[in-house]
Amino acid sequence: MAESIASRALQVFPGGIANGEFGWPPERLIAIHRGHGARLWDTAGREYLDFSMGWGSALVGHARPEVVEAVQRQAALGSNFAHLNEPCLLLAEEIRRVSPAAKQLRFCASGTEATMYCQRLARAATERPKILKFEGAYHGANEAGVTSLFPTKQLPFPQPEHTSAGTPSVDRELLVAPYNDLGVTELIVSQHGHELAAVVMEPLQRCTPPEPGFLAGVRRICDEAHVLLIFDEVVTGFRLAYGGAQEYYGVVPDLVAYGKALGGGYPIGAFGGRPELMDHVNEQHIGSPGYVWMASTLGGNPVSSAAGNAALAVLRTPDTYAALHALGERFRASLRDVLKQCDVAGQVIGDGPLAQIVFTSGTVNDFRTSARGDKQMARKMMLGLFERGIFLNPMGTKFYLSIAHDESICDMFCNRLEDALKVR
């Protein structure tokens, strides 16, 4: 008898997971065969409603016809030249048009690379070694991104906690502040400004919205200390608004990183800033003290760039963002109704087409208040939804909506959530 997908995967991948983080129990391992719109089908033919959407990369939906056509057309002309090409030039010009921070930019292959390069640029430009991040924020798989990501010790600020092994440099290079706490952030910056290159932040941290005035306050603090502000817009870029968090919240950083939705489901990363900052990656400066090495084999490849151009054209359709926000608000309200009907203590957080359930009765406004949530309950909910044909990340993080979702799909999710919670 042929080996199962699960047994084959367990032989070649740690935990049976090909790209990390999902953490399925071995008996629930599946392989996805195809996706269309907001639905997936596995190799056994089972259908799922997708609320992960490629970790948010497929904001326009799976196999969006305009994206498929653009990719097919470009693939026939060549997949990668590792050089300037017209699709990447067109995409860069559009990003520059809508992103106040990105007066110049470079492409790479992922959001992890983009946030890494922003930090490196900040250190080069300021000649200072340290970066400040906010506890619980994820900035990709670089050292800052995976430190104090899921901290358990609740160390005093600004001390970092290792979420991942193999990151010894963060002990001397990283500071940590509580999100939405302007007072503690200002104190840390005032004490460490002389050695601080930048503050890096998700404007909408995971699914926790910034409190009124917080982002503007961080911008002010950075300006006063001559510290650069980095927005990690890998999630928020082209999602909260076409101009991302910069447009939505009205705060402009010094450097910005993009990924996920920018590629229409294809691998991409980009980072940008003012010309004097971006000039540090100019190859004419090789050998000079301020030169920042930057190279990406697949950065700006024409296939991903063509997909990105097609996806952005779809997102520019009138009323796209009004519809996304309306659907997100309705979805979060429905989730709250389900929790109430099932007599389950929980908070529903998020903004735009993003939502998360935190099983706690208290207010959630930073990592430590979210960490009070019942993680076992969250895990059980995720697995219960999966068993009912909802595809998502079982680690208990956010739900992603796309323009392929509609009210009926969200209602089906909520019906299945109610069923899953009643079985607890």
N, C-alpha and C positions, 0 to 999 in steps of 0.2 A: 504494500500500500504506500502511496506517495506520502512524503513527509508533509506535515501541516506547515502553514505559513509561520505560525508561532515557533515551532521547533527549529525551522530553518533560520528565522531571525535571531533566536537565542544563541545559535551557534556562531553567528558572525558579528552581532552587535551587543555591546554591554547592556544587559537588561532587555535585549531585544529591540532597543530603540535606535533608529538610524541617525537621528539628528539631535537628540538630547531633550531633556526636561519633561517629557510627557509622563514617564513613570507609570505605565500601565501594569497591572498585575499580569503575570505571564499567561494566565488562562483567558485574558481578554484582548490579547494582541491581535490586531488585524492589519491588513495592508489595503490602502486605498487604491481602487482601480481607476475611477474617474470622478470628475466633478462638473457640475453645470449649475450656474446661478448660485443659489444658496443651499445646494444639495450635494451630497457625496454618495458614492456606492463603493462598497468594498469588494474584494476579489470573490467573495461568496455570494455577491449579488444583493446584499442587504443595503437598504437606503437609510441615509442619515440627514437630518437637518443640521447644517453646519453653522455653529456659533463660535468657531475659532477662525475660520476664513484665512487659513495659512498664517496664523498669528497676526491677522490684520492686514496682510499684504494684498489680499484680493478684495479691496474695497469696492471694485466695480463688479465683483462676482466672478465665479469660476468660468473659464472659457467664454469670456465676453467676446462676441463676434468681432467687434472692431479691433480688439487686442489680438485675437487669433489671426485675423487677416494681416495685420501689420507685421506680426512675427513671421508668418509664413512668407510674406513678400520679402522681408529682409533676410531671412535664413537662406533663401535661394541665391542671395547676392554675397553671402559670407557672414559667418557668425561672430568672428572676432579678429580684429587687426591690431589690437593693443596700440591704437593710435587715434588721433583726431579723425572723426567721421561726421557726416552731415546729421544723422539722427541724434548723436550726442550733443552736437552744437545747437541744434534746434531745441533740445530739452534744456540745456543750460540757459539758453536765452529766455525760455519761459520761466524757469525757476528764478532767474535774476529779475524778471519783470514783476513777479508777485511776492518775492521775499525781500523785505527791507534790509535785512542783514547781509544777504548774499550778493554783494556787489561784484565779487568774483568767486569762482568755485572750482572744485575739482571733483571728479567722480572716483568712486571705489566700488567694491562689490557687496558691501553690507553696511548696516547701521553700526555694527560693532567697530568696523574700521573708521567710519565717519566720526564717531565720538572720540575714538582714540586719537585721530589726527587733530581734532579740535583741541584736545588737552595738550598735545605735543606742541602745537602752534602757540598756545597760550604761554607755555613755559619758555619757548624760544623768544617770543615777543617781549615778555616781561623780565626775563632772566631770573625768574623765581621758580622754586622747585615744587611747590605744593598746590594741590587741587582740593577744593571743598565740594563735597557732595551732600545730598540729603538722605538720611537714613531710610532704607526701604526702596530707594530708587534703583532702577535697572538701566544701565547705559551700555548694554551689550556685554560680550564676554571678555572685554579688556579688564585690567585689574580694578580700576575704579568702579566699573559696572557691577562686578560680582562681590564687592566688599560691602559689609553692612547691608546686604540685600535681604537676608532673612535672619537678622541677628537674634540670638536667644538670651544673651547675657545682659542686655540693656546696660552697656558700659556708659560711664559718664561722657558726655560730649566734650571735646570733639574726637574722642578716641575711636578708631575704626575697629570693627570686628570681622574676622575672616569668615566669610561664608564659603569660600573656596580655598582649598589647599593650593600650594604652589604660587602664592602671591606675597612673598615676603617684603617686596618693595613698598607696599602700601603703609607699612608701619611708620615709615619716615616721610612718605610723600602725600598721604591722604588725611584730610580732616572731615569730620562728619557733623552735620547739624540736623535738628529736627525740622521737618517740613512744616510749613505754616506757622512757625514760631520766629517772628521777625526779631524779637528781642535777643534770643540766644544766638541767632545767626549774626546779628550786628556785633554782639560781644566777641564772638569767635573771630570775625573779620578784623575787628579793631585790635585784637591781641596778636593776630598772626598776619596782618596785612603786608608786613615787610617781607614775608616769605611765601605769600599766596599769589599764585599766577591767575587763578580763575575759580569761579563758582560754576559748577555744571549742574543742570537741573532739568527734569521733565516738567514743563510748565503745568501740565495735568499729570500729577505723579501717580503712575499706574491708573487707578480710577478715582483717586482722591482729588477733588477740585481745589484750586488755590482759594484761600479766603480773600475777601475783598481787600485790596491794597497790598497783598503779600508780594506779588510779582513786581509791582512798581517799587515796593520797599527794597526788595533785593537789588533791583536796578540802581536805586539811589545809593545803597550801601556800597555796591561795587564801584560806582562812579567816584564816591568820596574817598575810597581807599585805592583808587587807580588799579582796580582788579578787573579782569575781563569777565564778562558774563557769557556763558555758553548755554544755549537752549538745545536740548536733545529733543528734536522734533521728529524722531524716527516714528513714533506713534501718532503724534498730533498733526504732523505735516500733511496737508491736503485732506485732513479728516475732520477736524473741528470747523474748518473753513477752508476755502481754496487757498488762502494765504496762511493757513495753519494757525498755530497759537499766537503768532505775532499779530495777525489780523484780529483774531477772536478776542484776545485779552488786551491788545493795544500796547504791548511792551516789546521793545526791539532789543535783542542781545547783540553782543559783539561778534560772536561766532555761532553758527547753526549747523546742525547735523540732520540729514534726512535718510530715509530708507523706506521699507515696507510698502505703503500704498503708492509711493512714487513710481514703482516699477510695474504696477498693474499685475502683480503676481510673479514677476520675474526678478532675479537677484539684482539688487542695485543699492548703492549708497552714494551720498553726496555731502560735501561740507563746504561752507562758504563764509566769507566775512569781508571786511573792508580791504581794499587793495593793499594797503601797507601791512596788514596782517597776512594776507594770502601770498604776498611777495616772498615770504620765508620759504615757500616750497618751489620757488622759481629756480630751475636748474642752472641758471646763469650764476647762482651764488654758491655752487658746490665748492666746498673747501673753506668757505667763510664761517665764522663762529655762529652766525644766526641761521644757517641753512638747515631746513627740516627735510629729511629724506622722505619722499612720498612716491610710491609706485604701486600700481594695482593692475595685474595682468588682465583682469576682466572689467576693470573700471571703465565706464563709458562704452562698453561693447555695443555694437549697433543693434543687436537683437533686443537686449534689455532696454536700450534707449528708444527703439521703435515702440516697444510695448508701453513704455512710460509716456511717450507722446500721445499714443492712442488712448491710454487711460485718462490722462489729463484732459483730453478733448471731451471724453465722456463726462468727466466731473464738471466741466464748464457748462454743461447743459443747464438751462435756466431752472431754478427752484430745486436743484439737486440738494443743496445743503439745508434748505428749509425743510425738505422732506426727510432727510436724515435726522435732523434734530427733532422733528415732530414724532417720528417713529421711535427714536430713542427715549423721548419723554414718556410716550405712551407705554413703551416696554417696561421702563423702570416703575411706572405707576402700577402696571399689571403685576410685576414681581412683588411689589409691596402688598397688593391685594391678596396674592397667594399666601404670603407669609402670615397675614392677618387671619385669613380663612383657616389656615392650618395651625393657628395659635403657636407660631414659631417666632422667637425673638430674633430679629435680624435687621440690619440696615442695608438699604440698596443705595449704592453710590455710583457716580459716573457723570458723564456729560456727553453731549452729542450722541454718536452711535456707539457708545460704550456703556457697559453696566457691570456691576459686581455685587454679589451678596456677601455680606460679612455677618456671621451669626453671633451677634452681640446686641445687647439692649442699649449700649452706650453710644454716644456720638463718635463718629470716625472722622478724624481730620489730619491724621499723620500715621506713621507706621506703628507706633506703639499702641495707639487706640485700636487700629485694625488688628493687631496681633492678639488682642484680647478675645477675638472671635474664636468660635469652636471649630478647630481645624479638622477634627474627626468628622464633625457634622458636614463640613464643606466637602470633604473627600467622599463621604457617603452619598451626598447629593449628586456630585459629579458622576460617580459610577452608576448611581440610579438612573440619571438622565441618559447616560450612554447605553444602558440596557434597554432604554425606551426609545432608542433611535435618535438621540441628540449627540452630535459629535462636538467635543470641546476638550479643553486641557484639564485632565484630572487633578492637576496640582492646585486647583481651586482659585484660579485667577480670573481675569476679566472675560466677559462675553463681548464678542465683536459682531456688530451689525454691518451690513453692506447695502449698496443700492439694489441688490438682488433680493433682499429681505422685504417682506410686506407684513401687514397686520395679521394675515391669516397664519403665516409661519410663526410669528411671535406668539399668537394665541395658542398654537399647537405646542410650542415650547412651554408656555405657562400651564397648560392642561397636564402635560407630562411631568412638570415640576410638582404640581399639586399631588399627583399620583405618587411620585417618588417620596415626597415628604410625609405622606400619610402612612407609608410603610415603615417609617423609621422606628 
